[in-house]
């Protein structure tokens, strides 16, 4: 078994991107995986009996629930045999609907998150998704849609928008925009826009057949040139764009 994702209940989909399970059996070969910034935040529990590490320094101990804040930099995780996780991936701003937390202080961090109500619900049985839906529906508050309209506008144009244009589109000041993003996501709007554009480039690279297409991707995703794309890509992934191209390209 590997990674399996599940859609949340319809009423939660504005705030929660997916539930997921990760299961590695005894024959799994340990590997280092890259986790790229995407604007989301996660709650996840280690239900296995091994201790993987984030960035070779943050242990994910069995029986613990963790909160991963919004990422502005790439992280690595060492996955091990006999490991098992259940997680909730919140859309940008979604975590703040259910938990009032200092989001800004959690950027690029993974911390213990003891929640005595949520932790007992997490297991790898078939009923876990129903339990999670019920839990988050109960906690669903009347959320203002400001941040979701703003992030939706950025997603719609795949990150090809400036902060000034976003502010003008919704008749808010740049200062208000900054406050909304930092309060709800933890990063400023410029950073969020760059991450959305990076994710679009990542998706394009993973499906591109040849290295000659890099310059075209740069222009089509709003970069000035190949070097601009490469610098931004290294900023968020730690890799060169060509490292992502399919084997044999």
N, C-alpha and C positions, 0 to 999 in steps of 0.2 A: 504493500500500500504506500501511497505518497501523500500528496496534498489534494484535498477535496474542498470545494467551496459551495456554499449554499446561500441562496437569496433570502433575506429576511422577509417578514410579513409586509404586505403592501403599505401599511400605514407607517412603517419604519424606514422605507427605502430612501426617503429624502435625507436621512441622517446616518444610516448604516449601509455601508457598501456590501458587506458580506460577512457571514460566519464561515469559519474554516476549521478543518481538522488536519493534523499532520501526524502521520504514523510511519515509523521506520522499523522494520523487523530486524531480527538478529543477523541477517545476512547483508544488511545494508553496509556499504563501504563509506566510512567517514569522509565528509567533503566540506569545503568552505564555500558558502554561498554569499553572493552580494545582494544586499537589500538597498534599492535605490529610492531616493526621495520621491514622494508622490502627493504630498499634502495631507495624507491621511494620518490617523493615530490608531493605536491598537490596544486592546486588552487581551491578554492571552495567559493560559495556565499550563504549566508543565505537569502533565499527568503520567509521565514516564518514570523511569528509575535511573536516568543518566543526567548529567549536568553539562549541557552545551554552553558555549561562551559567545557573547556578543563582543566583537572587536578584540577578542582574546583577553578581555579584562572584566567583563560583566557576567557573572555566573547566573545561569537560569536553573535554579534548584528545584528538584522534584517537590510537588505539593504546594508550590507558590504561584500566586497570581501576579502578573506584571502589567505595568502600563508603559507603552512605548509612545513617547510624544511625537509631535510632528518632526520630520527629519529635514534638515537643510544640507546634510552631508550623507554620503554613502556609509552604510554599516556592513559588517560581515558577521556571519554566524556559522559556527562549526556544528554541523548536524551529525548525530551519532546513531549507531544501531540502538534498538530498543528504546527509541524516544517517541513520545506522544504529546501532542499539544492540541488544545481547543482554543480558538481565538475569535475575536470580534474586531473587524476593521471598520472604523468610523470614517465617514466622508469628512472632508475639511469643514470644521465647525460643528460636526455632529456630536463629538464627545461632550461638548459644552451643554448640549440639550439635556443630557442625563446626569452629568456630574459637574458641579461648579468647582473648577480647579484652577490653580495658577498656571494656565497653559503656556504662558511665555517662559516660565522657569523650567518647563519640561522639554523644550526643543532639543533634539539630538540626545535625549536621555532615555534610559530604561530603568524604571524604579519598581520596587516592591509595592503592590497595591492591595493590601488586605481588605477585602470586601466580604464580610461574613454572610451577606445575602446572596451574592453572585457565585462565590466559589463552590458551594454545595450543589449547584445546578450543573456544573461542568463535568461531563463524563463523555466517553466515546460511544455510549449507547444510542439507539435510534431516536430516543425521545429528547435528546439534548436541544435540538433546534426548536422544538415546540416550547420547551421550558424557557429558552432564551427569548423567544418572541413574547411570551407571556410576561416575562420579567421586564423587558424594555417597554412594552406597551403600558404596563402599570406605571413606569417611571416617566413616561412621555409627558412633558410639560408643554404649555403653549409657547412654542418657540417663535421669536420674531424671525421673519424670513429675509432680513436685510443681507446677512452674510451669504445665504444660499442663492439669492438673486445675483449677487456680485460674483461668487465663484462660478455660477452657471454661465454668466456672460463670458468669463475667461475661458471656460471649457468650450463654449460654443465656437469661439474663434481659434481654439487650440493654442492659446497663449500669444496670439498675434495682436496684442493691444497694449497701449502704454497706460501707465498709471493715470496720467492726465486725462486721457480719453475715457477711461473707466469712470473716473470721478465726474466728468462732464455728462456721461451717458445717464448717470443716476442722480445728477444734480446734488452732489455732495462735495465738500471740500477735500483736498488731499489729506488734510489733517484728520478729518473724520474717517476717511478710508483707512488710513494708517491705524487708527484706534480700533476700528471694527475688526480688521484682520489680526492684529496682535492680540486682542481680547479673545477672539473666537478660535484662532488657529495657532497663534504664537509667533508667526512670522509676518513681515510687512508685505503689502500687496505686490511690490516689485519682485520680491523673492518668490512669491506664489506664482506669479505670471511666468517667471523663468523656469520654475519647476514643471509647470504644465507644458510649456514648450519643449523642455527636455524630454518629458514623457512621450510627447508626440514624435520627436526625433528617434527615441529608443524604439518605439513601435515600428517606425518606418525602416530603421536599420535592420531590425530583426526579420523583416520581410523582403529586403532588397536583394536582388540577385548578383550585384556586382559592385566593386569598389568605385567604378567610374561614376556612380550615381550620387556620391557624397556631396559634390558641389551643387547638384540639382536639389538635393534634399535641403541643403543650407538655405538656398534662395526660397524654396517653397515653404519653409517653416519660419521665415522671417529673419534669418541671420544675414549679416552683411556679406560674409564670405565663408570659405571653408575653415579658415583659422578661427573666426568668431565661433562657429559651431564647435570646433574641436576644444577650444578653451572652456566653453560652457559645459560641454559634455564631460570633460575631465573634472570640472568643479563638482559635478553632482554624482559622478560614477567612479572616479578614480581610474578610469580606463580611457583608451583611445577609441574613437568611433569604430575603427576597423576591427577592434577586438570583439565587437558585438556582431559583426557580419556573420552570416551562416558559414559553417565550415565548407571550404571549397570555393568560396566566392573569389 
